């Protein structure tokens, strides 16, 4: 379904488009998603709407069946991709869990800006994007998800998020449909 509307006070939340994460999905999937995220960033900045750039520094504590890949992470692992650029009024959030709201001041910062809606994109669809979108929905934000501006290293998980989860927590559509509503 295409988007119906975008709140006047909508922020863009860009999840984990950082050097260590963007390299994980197949690049034929990741590169177009990153390019669409950059289009969204540029459009939000041009329309003077808040842009939130999120990176992840580690993982949540607690035991899980699946363990993260071992080894030392490169020094630039958490650095945001240079193509995202940086504007002085961008909100920067560093997190240690999948979702951008848990353990951060993101909700307070959005409320301080008067934000009522969020657009969430980035990597990975089934973890960072979905977790952030779920919390945004539960916190009362109107959520929009441009599905061509996200990617996942697990293509089946990506499909399941888009088809089975997102319709319950957000409106979905494309980057171009969303940008058309910003103007």
TACOR-V924557 format. One record per residue. PHI is phi as a letter, one per 30 degrees, with the letter a starting at -180 (none if undefined). Layout:
BEGIN
PHI ; PHI
END
This chain:
BEGIN
none ; d ; d ; c ; a ; b ; e ; d ; c ; c ; c ; c ; c ; c ; c ; h ; d ; b ; e ; d ; c ; d ; d ; d ; d ; e ; d ; d ; c ; d ; e ; d ; d ; d ; e ; d ; d ; d ; e ; d ; e ; d ; d ; d ; d ; d ; c ; h ; c ; d ; c ; c ; c ; c ; b ; c ; c ; a ; b ; d ; d ; j ; d ; b ; d ; c ; c ; d ; e ; d ; j ; d ; d ; d ; e ; c ; e ; c ; d ; d ; d ; d ; d ; d ; i ; a ; c ; e ; c ; d ; c ; c ; b ; c ; b ; b ; b ; d ; d ; d ; d ; d ; i ; b ; c ; e ; e ; d ; d ; d ; d ; d ; d ; i ; d ; c ; b ; b ; c ; c ; b ; k ; b ; c ; e ; d ; c ; d ; d ; d ; d ; d ; d ; e ; d ; e ; d ; d ; d ; j ; d ; d ; c ; b ; b ; d ; d ; d ; c ; b ; b ; b ; d ; c ; d ; d ; d ; e ; d ; d ; e ; d ; d ; c ; c ; e ; d ; d ; b ; a ; c ; b ; a ; c ; e ; d ; d ; d ; d ; d ; d ; d ; d
END
